[in-house]
């Protein structure tokens, strides 16, 4: 009976609360503490919701900027859910029972061990069991040796074919051309043809060097026309537009003493015009930047996460464009960034006419004429089967 009464006992002039009062006070303190937990959790959720997009950009996206609309929509929805959940907890302040350390330790440790085993398995698979194509797709580019990279940094051209590179039936000679070895000094009596251009000249989709159009051209000239003293050299480089072709002609190809240069391009100079109009200049700075090594997202250090993300096309292996594309380029990665500021691709092309393309071609003609070299321009062999 005395435990249910609320009164105080006098001790040394002070009053101590009864057992019931003490229990009631303890309950109030516990209730307040539980409410504090819900408030803390609410604040955390709201902060996460506000900064979630930036967190994803800094940790998961190599260039720290999410641009694909589908990804942005998913992120905005998740941000909204986090913020709404936080506001709900803040307003309702429900009683929340937090697990103790022992209850948390077991699932966390289990997840860690499972992830560690899967990570070890992924690394073993990539190193010893993956096919060459799978390895190229999933390996972290910073783990590759320089000799295994098809392109090498160049002080004037930004990049060029890696000398002595070999992968399957694709190879470069010691001078960095997609050819068998040939003498830098043209042999007496040889008629030397050099083909310049981008990936359509390099024949990026043709694996065998002997099947490239330059190798086939030399074969046809020798076998069908009987001219045995002809050399056809492939000086094409994927990604090159008329700016790089002009520099390639001036600083590399002239040393080969060609009798004829062939200029064959696909769409690279159209891409050079798909830049912000304010950045469209004669130095091509709207399309190109100096070679730099793109950052690696923190989570891509995990082989398991990297394989899963690339397998599901959430991310991709880096390409040469990641090293040399300027931020004002509007057509990377192969999807025009449609915004109110950028507008329609056709409108951008109208605002950026091909005046520099024409000037570059005229300069190629001038150089070839001055060096007593014949020059030929080939029109683009368009194919409806290619997504150009």
Secondary structure, 3 states (H helix, E strand, C coil): CHHHCCCCEEECCEEECCHHHHHHHHHHHHHHHHHHHHHHHHHHHHHHHHHHHHHHHHHHCCCCCCCCHHHHHHHHHHHHHHHHHHHHHHHHCCCCCCCCHHHHHHHHHHHHHHHHHHHHHHHHHHHHHCCHHHHHHHCCHHHCCHHHCCEEEECCCEEEECCCCEECCEECCCCCCCCCCCCCCCCCCCEEEEEEECHHHHCCCCCCHHHCHHHHHHHHHHHHHCCCCEEEEECCCCCCCHHHHHHHHHHCHHHHCCCEEEEECCCHHHHCCCECHHHCCCCCCCCECCCCCCCCCHHHHCHHHHHHHHHCCCCCCCCHHHHHECCCECCCCCCCCCCCCCCCHHHHHHHCCCHHHHHHHHHHHHHHHHCCCEEEEECCCCCCCCCC
